[in-house]
Amino acid sequence: MNFKLVILWTDAMIFLLLAVGIAGAWWMKQKPHLMLPWQRLFKSRVGMVSLLVLSLFVSVGLLDSLHYRAALPQNGNGKAVYAAEVLSVFDALASELRSHTEKTYSAPLAVYLYAKESMETPDGKTLRDYPRLKYGGAHLADPQQQHVSDVIKRILSGLFAGWLGGVLLALLIVTFAASRRRMTARVWVAARSGTPLNAMLGSLILIAMLIGLTVNLAGAYHVLGTDKVGQDVLYLSLKSIRTGLVIGTVTTLVMLPFALFLGIAAGYLRGWVDDVIQYIYTVLSSIPGVLLIAAAVLMMQVTIEKHAEWFSSSVERADLRLLFLCLILGVTSWTSLCRLLRGETLKLRELEYIQAAQAFGVSSLRILTRHIVPNVMHIVLIAVVMDFSSLVLAEAVLSYVGVGVDPSTNSFGTLINNARLEMGRDPVVWWTLAAAFSFMLVLVLAANLFADAMRDAFDPRLNRTVDVK
């Protein structure tokens, strides 16, 4: 084989969550009453457009979670030998961005370094000037005359290629969906005049134009500039997406069992069980979260450094630290959802049909699984989606103060931490911070808008009816 598959702990967690999500979607599709709130969500323009944007981020994260080691040339005995470097499918697709490193800083779309250096002229003289980049604008024979016109040309051609690809993809989606319903494309689109179809197709075309623009420019320039060691900032920003998704999803996987079990148990059983659980999450909420996380991360870091033989590569060591950070965040962030579930369970426990089930001798386990848990799942879904954005921001803050992910792990927090020193330079190196801010803004904003749409769709107080087809 030309590669050896490498499965990291966080990779396994991500694909486990993906499998659970697909299985849950298939199971809910068989239950019409469970599909009602989802059908309301599917009619929300804001919700569907934000879901489309989130899907783009998730796609990058999944591609970056397929890790492997490339095969090296075989030695004399014919035994396969693999490289020590662990790469991902995303690294292979963005190989030019990863390998085209410059000497040091360069501004977005620049052809020269950002700072002057001493250079020797052909006639032996020394002068200070801006050196040409090794890759950025290397195809230009005369950058002074050709740079601006070449950038404009690539922007226009990239926008056109993206628009053409987006339109063709939209037509393909409409044609395929219409053929499944045995309709013409025009009739199928007209039948969905009240749905967010037009908004989604328009957003799809805009995203395709943005991708076409970026790809066309990235083939010849550093779109978002380079950092101190000459790495492409666009590549580092895209690699940071996976870390944000891991923090948001794996932490949820850890937090959810604590909150769901303890919150429902406290609200339903009451008595001393309620007192003990309230005491636990009250004490835990009273401890400063950052100090607790910092202490746990530092102890875990010492343990990892003392047992370097546990890991075959630095990527595995950094991945274990990321996994432990998710575990620590999950253990310290379940209290708010636990309070919500306790209050909702206390209210549900007093309803007539719950009391009737108790009077007929129905077991507590059956009441919890058939009546309590299904009626609090809307709170769980809304809280999980809303907590996702706060966890992404928490990782940035923790990495900024030095108790987050491993310094070798690409994340928005490490980008911001590196930009902290760059902002004090003269001239200011602003593009690293701007790139991290922009990507985090789009990711968190899309997650928050999707959470708002889910809250509107799953709120049981809304008396909207949806025809089940």
C-alpha positions as CSV (number, residue, x, y, z in Angstrom):
1,M,0.0,0.0,0.0
2,N,1.1,3.6,-0.6
3,F,-0.1,4.6,2.8
4,K,-0.8,3.4,6.3
5,L,-4.0,4.4,8.0
6,V,-3.6,6.2,11.3
7,I,-6.6,6.5,13.6
8,L,-6.1,9.0,16.4
9,W,-8.3,9.1,19.5
10,T,-10.1,12.3,18.3
11,D,-10.6,10.8,14.9
12,A,-12.4,7.8,16.4
13,M,-14.6,10.2,18.5
14,I,-15.5,12.3,15.5
15,F,-16.6,9.4,13.3
16,L,-18.4,7.8,16.3
17,L,-20.4,10.9,16.6
18,L,-21.0,11.0,12.9
19,A,-22.3,7.4,12.9
20,V,-24.5,8.1,15.9
21,G,-25.9,11.1,14.1
22,I,-26.7,9.2,10.9
23,A,-28.3,6.4,12.9
24,G,-30.4,8.8,14.9
25,A,-31.5,10.6,11.7
26,W,-32.6,7.3,10.2
27,W,-34.5,6.3,13.3
28,M,-36.3,9.6,13.6
29,K,-37.3,9.4,10.0
30,Q,-39.4,6.4,10.9
31,K,-41.2,8.4,13.6
32,P,-43.5,11.0,12.0
33,H,-44.1,12.8,15.4
34,L,-40.4,13.2,15.9
35,M,-40.0,14.7,12.4
36,L,-42.4,17.5,13.1
37,P,-39.9,19.9,14.7
38,W,-37.3,19.0,12.1
39,Q,-39.8,19.9,9.3
40,R,-40.3,23.3,11.0
41,L,-36.5,23.7,11.0
42,F,-36.2,22.7,7.4
43,K,-38.6,25.6,6.5
44,S,-36.3,28.2,8.2
45,R,-34.2,30.1,5.7
46,V,-31.8,31.3,8.3
47,G,-31.5,27.8,9.8
48,M,-30.9,26.1,6.4
49,V,-28.3,28.7,5.2
50,S,-26.4,28.5,8.5
51,L,-26.5,24.7,8.3
52,L,-25.1,24.9,4.8
53,V,-22.2,27.0,6.1
54,L,-21.6,24.7,9.0
55,S,-21.6,21.7,6.6
56,L,-18.7,23.4,4.8
57,F,-16.7,23.6,8.0
58,V,-17.6,20.1,8.9
59,S,-16.5,18.8,5.5
60,V,-13.0,20.4,6.1
61,G,-12.9,18.9,9.6
62,L,-13.8,15.4,8.4
63,L,-11.2,15.5,5.6
64,D,-8.6,16.7,8.2
65,S,-9.6,13.7,10.4
66,L,-8.6,11.0,7.9
67,H,-4.9,10.5,8.9
68,Y,-2.3,8.3,7.2
69,R,1.4,7.9,6.8
70,A,2.9,7.9,3.3
71,A,4.9,5.0,2.1
72,L,8.7,5.5,1.6
73,P,10.7,3.9,-1.1
74,Q,11.2,0.2,-0.2
75,N,14.6,-1.0,1.1
76,G,16.4,-4.1,-0.1
77,N,14.4,-6.7,1.8
78,G,11.1,-5.4,0.3
79,K,9.6,-4.5,3.6
80,A,7.2,-1.6,3.5
81,V,8.5,1.5,5.3
82,Y,6.3,4.5,6.2
83,A,7.1,8.1,6.9
84,A,7.1,9.3,10.5
85,E,5.0,12.4,9.5
86,V,1.3,11.9,10.0
87,L,-0.7,13.6,7.3
88,S,-4.4,13.9,6.5
89,V,-6.5,13.8,3.3
90,F,-6.9,17.6,3.6
91,D,-3.1,17.9,3.7
92,A,-2.9,16.0,0.5
93,L,-5.6,18.2,-1.2
94,A,-3.8,21.4,0.1
95,S,-0.3,20.1,-0.5
96,E,0.8,23.3,-2.3
97,L,-0.4,25.5,0.6
98,R,1.4,23.3,3.0
99,S,4.7,23.0,1.1
100,H,4.9,26.6,-0.3
101,T,6.6,28.2,2.7
102,E,8.5,31.5,2.5
103,K,11.3,32.9,4.6
104,T,9.2,34.9,7.0
105,Y,6.3,37.4,7.0
106,S,4.5,38.4,3.8
107,A,1.3,40.4,3.5
108,P,-1.8,38.9,1.8
109,L,-1.4,38.7,-2.0
110,A,2.1,40.1,-1.8
111,V,5.0,39.4,-4.0
112,Y,7.7,40.7,-1.6
113,L,8.6,40.0,2.0
114,Y,7.1,42.3,4.6
115,A,10.4,43.6,5.9
116,K,13.5,44.9,4.2
117,E,16.7,42.8,4.2
118,S,20.3,43.4,3.1
119,M,20.8,42.1,-0.4
120,E,23.8,42.0,-2.6
121,T,23.5,43.3,-6.1
122,P,25.1,41.7,-9.2
123,D,27.8,44.4,-9.2
124,G,28.8,43.5,-5.6
125,K,27.0,46.4,-3.8
126,T,24.8,45.9,-0.7
127,L,21.4,47.5,-0.4
128,R,18.4,47.1,1.8
129,D,15.2,46.3,-0.1
130,Y,12.2,44.0,0.0
131,P,13.2,40.5,-1.3
132,R,11.0,38.6,-3.8
133,L,8.9,35.8,-2.4
134,K,9.8,32.3,-3.4
135,Y,6.3,31.3,-4.3
136,G,4.0,34.3,-4.1
137,G,3.8,35.9,-7.5
138,A,6.7,33.8,-8.7
139,H,5.2,33.6,-12.2
140,L,5.4,37.4,-12.7
141,A,8.3,38.6,-14.7
142,D,7.8,42.2,-13.7
143,P,5.8,42.4,-10.4
144,Q,5.8,46.2,-10.4
145,Q,3.8,46.3,-13.6
146,Q,1.9,43.0,-13.7
147,H,0.9,42.4,-10.0
148,V,-2.3,44.4,-9.8
149,S,-3.6,43.4,-13.2
150,D,-2.8,39.7,-12.5
151,V,-4.6,39.8,-9.1
152,I,-7.7,41.4,-10.7
153,K,-7.7,38.9,-13.6
154,R,-7.5,36.0,-11.2
155,I,-10.2,37.4,-9.0
156,L,-12.6,37.8,-11.9
157,S,-11.8,34.4,-13.5
158,G,-12.1,32.7,-10.1
159,L,-15.5,34.3,-9.4
160,F,-16.7,33.3,-12.9
161,A,-15.5,29.7,-12.5
162,G,-17.1,29.5,-9.0
163,W,-20.3,30.9,-10.3
164,L,-20.4,28.5,-13.2
165,G,-19.6,25.5,-10.9
166,G,-22.2,26.7,-8.4
167,V,-24.9,27.1,-11.0
168,L,-24.2,23.6,-12.5
169,L,-24.3,22.1,-9.1
170,A,-27.6,23.8,-8.2
171,L,-29.1,22.6,-11.5
172,L,-27.8,19.1,-10.8
173,I,-29.4,19.1,-7.4
174,V,-32.7,20.4,-8.6
175,T,-32.8,18.0,-11.6
176,F,-32.0,15.0,-9.3
177,A,-34.6,15.9,-6.7
178,A,-37.3,16.5,-9.3
179,S,-36.6,13.2,-11.1
180,R,-37.1,11.4,-7.8
181,R,-40.5,13.0,-7.4
182,R,-41.3,12.3,-11.2
183,M,-41.7,16.0,-11.8
184,T,-40.1,18.6,-14.1
185,A,-37.5,20.8,-12.5
186,R,-39.7,23.9,-13.0
187,V,-42.7,22.3,-11.3
188,W,-40.6,21.0,-8.4
189,V,-39.1,24.4,-7.8
190,A,-42.6,26.1,-8.0
191,A,-44.0,23.6,-5.5
192,R,-41.4,24.7,-3.0
193,S,-42.0,28.4,-3.2
194,G,-42.6,28.7,0.5
195,T,-39.4,26.7,1.4
196,P,-35.8,28.1,1.8
197,L,-34.8,26.4,-1.5
198,N,-34.0,29.6,-3.3
199,A,-32.0,30.9,-0.3
200,M,-30.0,27.7,-0.1
201,L,-29.3,27.6,-3.8
202,G,-28.3,31.2,-3.8
203,S,-26.0,30.6,-0.8
204,L,-24.6,27.6,-2.5
205,I,-23.6,29.7,-5.6
206,L,-22.1,32.4,-3.4
207,I,-20.0,29.8,-1.5
208,A,-18.9,28.2,-4.8
209,M,-17.8,31.7,-6.0
210,L,-15.8,32.3,-2.8
211,I,-14.2,28.9,-3.2
212,G,-13.4,29.5,-6.8
213,L,-11.9,32.9,-6.0
214,T,-9.8,31.5,-3.2
215,V,-8.5,28.5,-5.2
216,N,-7.6,30.6,-8.2
217,L,-5.7,33.1,-6.0
218,A,-4.0,30.5,-3.8
219,G,-2.5,28.9,-6.9
220,A,-0.2,31.9,-7.3
221,Y,-0.3,33.9,-4.1
222,H,-0.6,33.6,-0.4
223,V,-4.2,34.8,0.0
224,L,-4.0,35.5,3.7
225,G,-0.2,36.1,3.8
226,T,2.4,34.1,5.8
227,D,3.5,33.9,9.4
228,K,6.8,34.3,11.1
229,V,8.2,31.1,9.7
230,G,6.7,31.6,6.3
231,Q,3.7,29.2,6.6
232,D,0.6,30.1,4.6
233,V,-2.0,31.6,7.0
234,L,-4.9,30.3,4.9
235,Y,-3.6,26.8,5.4
236,L,-3.2,27.3,9.1
237,S,-6.7,28.7,9.4
238,L,-8.3,25.8,7.6
239,K,-6.3,23.4,9.7
240,S,-7.6,25.1,12.8
241,I,-11.2,24.2,11.9
242,R,-10.8,20.6,12.9
243,T,-9.6,21.6,16.4
244,G,-12.6,23.8,16.9
245,L,-15.0,21.1,15.8
246,V,-13.3,18.5,18.0
247,I,-13.5,20.8,21.0
248,G,-17.2,21.5,20.3
249,T,-18.3,18.0,19.5
250,V,-16.2,15.7,21.7
251,T,-16.7,17.9,24.7
252,T,-20.4,17.6,24.2
253,L,-20.1,13.8,24.0
254,V,-18.4,13.9,27.4
255,M,-20.7,16.4,29.0
256,L,-24.1,15.0,27.8
257,P,-24.2,11.8,29.9
258,F,-23.4,13.7,33.2
259,A,-26.0,16.4,32.5
260,L,-28.7,14.1,31.2
261,F,-28.4,11.4,33.9
262,L,-27.8,13.7,36.9
263,G,-30.3,16.4,35.9
264,I,-33.2,13.9,35.3
265,A,-32.3,11.9,38.4
266,A,-32.3,15.0,40.6
267,G,-35.7,16.2,39.2
268,Y,-37.5,12.9,39.3
269,L,-36.2,11.2,42.4
270,R,-35.9,14.4,44.5
271,G,-35.2,13.9,48.2
272,W,-31.6,13.2,49.2
273,V,-30.6,12.4,45.6
274,D,-31.6,15.9,44.6
275,D,-29.7,17.3,47.5
276,V,-26.5,15.4,46.7
277,I,-26.6,16.3,43.0
278,Q,-27.3,20.0,43.7
279,Y,-24.4,20.0,46.2
280,I,-22.0,18.5,43.6
281,Y,-22.8,21.0,40.8
282,T,-23.0,23.9,43.1
283,V,-19.5,23.2,44.5
284,L,-18.2,22.6,41.0
285,S,-19.7,25.8,39.7
286,S,-18.1,27.7,42.6
287,I,-14.6,26.8,41.5
288,P,-13.0,29.2,39.0
289,G,-13.3,27.2,35.7
290,V,-10.1,28.5,34.2
291,L,-8.0,27.7,37.3
292,L,-9.5,24.2,37.5
293,I,-8.9,23.5,33.7
294,A,-5.3,25.0,34.0
295,A,-4.4,22.8,36.9
296,A,-5.7,19.6,35.2
297,V,-4.0,20.5,31.9
298,L,-0.7,21.2,33.5
299,M,-0.8,17.9,35.5
300,M,-1.7,16.0,32.3
301,Q,1.1,17.7,30.4
302,V,3.6,16.6,33.0
303,T,2.4,13.0,32.8
304,I,2.7,13.0,29.0
305,E,6.2,14.4,29.1
306,K,7.3,11.7,31.6
307,H,6.0,8.9,29.4
308,A,7.2,9.9,25.9
309,E,7.5,6.2,25.1
310,W,3.7,6.0,24.9
311,F,3.6,7.8,21.6
312,S,5.2,7.0,18.2
313,S,4.9,10.6,16.9
314,S,4.4,14.1,18.1
315,V,0.9,14.2,16.4
316,E,-0.3,11.4,18.7
317,R,1.0,13.2,21.8
318,A,-0.7,16.4,20.7
319,D,-3.9,14.5,20.0
320,L,-4.0,13.0,23.4
321,R,-3.6,16.4,25.0
322,L,-6.5,17.7,22.8
323,L,-8.6,14.7,23.9
324,F,-7.8,15.3,27.6
325,L,-8.7,19.0,27.1
326,C,-12.1,17.9,25.8
327,L,-12.6,15.6,28.8
328,I,-11.7,18.4,31.2
329,L,-14.0,20.9,29.5
330,G,-16.8,18.3,29.5
331,V,-16.4,17.5,33.2
332,T,-16.5,21.2,34.1
333,S,-19.3,22.4,31.7
334,W,-22.2,20.0,32.4
335,T,-23.6,22.0,35.4
336,S,-25.7,24.5,33.4
337,L,-27.5,21.9,31.3
338,C,-28.0,19.8,34.5
339,R,-29.8,22.7,36.1
340,L,-32.1,23.1,33.1
341,L,-32.9,19.4,33.0
342,R,-33.6,19.2,36.7
343,G,-36.1,22.1,36.5
344,E,-37.9,20.7,33.5
345,T,-38.1,17.2,35.1
346,L,-39.5,18.7,38.3
347,K,-42.3,20.3,36.2
348,L,-42.9,17.2,34.1
349,R,-43.1,15.0,37.2
350,E,-46.2,16.8,38.4
351,L,-48.2,16.4,35.1
352,E,-51.3,14.3,35.2
353,Y,-50.1,11.5,32.8
354,I,-46.9,11.0,34.8
355,Q,-48.9,10.7,38.1
356,A,-51.4,8.4,36.4
357,A,-48.5,6.1,35.3
358,Q,-47.2,6.1,38.8
359,A,-50.6,5.2,40.2
360,F,-50.9,2.3,37.8
361,G,-47.6,0.9,39.0
362,V,-45.5,1.7,36.0
363,S,-41.8,1.4,36.9
364,S,-39.7,4.5,37.3
365,L,-37.3,3.3,34.6
366,R,-40.1,3.0,32.1
367,I,-41.5,6.4,33.0
368,L,-38.1,8.0,32.6
369,T,-37.4,6.4,29.2
370,R,-40.9,6.7,27.7
371,H,-42.1,10.0,29.1
372,I,-39.4,12.1,30.8
373,V,-36.4,11.8,28.4
374,P,-38.4,12.4,25.2
375,N,-39.9,15.5,26.6
376,V,-36.6,17.1,27.6
377,M,-34.7,16.2,24.4
378,H,-35.6,19.6,22.9
379,I,-33.7,21.3,25.7
380,V,-30.8,19.0,25.2
381,L,-30.6,19.6,21.5
382,I,-30.9,23.4,21.8
383,A,-28.3,23.5,24.7
384,V,-25.8,21.3,22.8
385,V,-25.9,23.5,19.7
386,M,-25.7,26.7,21.7
387,D,-22.8,25.4,23.8
388,F,-20.8,24.5,20.7
389,S,-20.0,28.1,19.9
390,S,-19.1,28.8,23.6
391,L,-16.7,25.8,23.6
392,V,-15.0,27.0,20.4
393,L,-14.4,30.4,22.0
394,A,-13.2,28.8,25.2
395,E,-10.5,26.9,23.3
396,A,-9.3,30.2,21.9
397,V,-9.1,31.8,25.3
398,L,-7.4,28.7,26.9
399,S,-4.8,28.4,24.2
400,Y,-4.2,32.1,24.4
401,V,-3.2,31.9,28.1
402,G,-1.1,28.8,27.4
403,V,-3.3,26.0,29.0
404,G,-5.1,24.9,25.8
405,V,-4.1,22.6,23.0
406,D,-0.5,21.6,22.4
407,P,1.5,24.4,20.7
408,S,2.1,22.2,17.7
409,T,-1.6,21.8,17.2
410,N,-3.2,24.2,14.7
411,S,-6.1,26.0,16.4
412,F,-7.6,29.5,16.4
413,G,-6.2,29.9,19.9
414,T,-2.6,29.3,18.8
415,L,-3.1,31.6,15.9
416,I,-4.3,34.4,18.2
417,N,-1.5,33.7,20.7
418,N,1.1,34.0,17.9
419,A,-0.6,37.2,16.6
420,R,-0.3,38.7,20.1
421,L,3.4,39.3,19.6
422,E,3.0,40.3,15.9
423,M,0.7,43.1,16.8
424,G,3.6,44.9,18.6
425,R,5.8,45.0,15.5
426,D,6.4,48.0,13.4
427,P,4.9,47.7,10.8
428,V,2.1,45.8,12.3
429,V,1.5,42.2,11.2
430,W,-2.3,42.2,11.3
431,W,-3.4,39.4,8.9
432,T,-2.9,36.4,11.3
433,L,-5.2,37.9,13.8
434,A,-7.7,39.0,11.1
435,A,-7.7,35.5,9.6
436,A,-8.4,33.8,13.0
437,F,-11.0,36.4,13.8
438,S,-12.8,36.0,10.5
439,F,-12.9,32.2,10.6
440,M,-14.1,32.1,14.2
441,L,-16.7,34.8,13.5
442,V,-18.2,32.8,10.6
443,L,-18.1,29.5,12.5
444,V,-19.6,30.8,15.7
445,L,-22.2,33.1,13.9
446,A,-23.4,30.1,11.8
447,A,-23.7,28.0,14.9
448,N,-25.6,30.6,16.9
449,L,-28.0,31.3,14.0
450,F,-28.6,27.5,13.6
451,A,-29.2,27.3,17.4
452,D,-31.8,30.1,17.2
453,A,-33.6,28.3,14.4
454,M,-33.5,25.0,16.4
455,R,-34.9,26.8,19.4
456,D,-37.8,28.2,17.4
457,A,-38.5,24.8,15.8
458,F,-38.2,22.6,18.9
459,D,-39.9,24.9,21.4
460,P,-42.9,22.9,22.6
461,R,-44.8,26.2,23.4
462,L,-45.1,27.0,19.7
463,N,-48.4,25.8,18.3
464,R,-47.4,25.5,14.7
465,T,-48.6,22.5,12.7
466,V,-46.7,20.9,9.9
467,D,-48.3,18.5,7.4
468,V,-46.5,15.2,7.5
469,K,-46.1,13.9,3.9
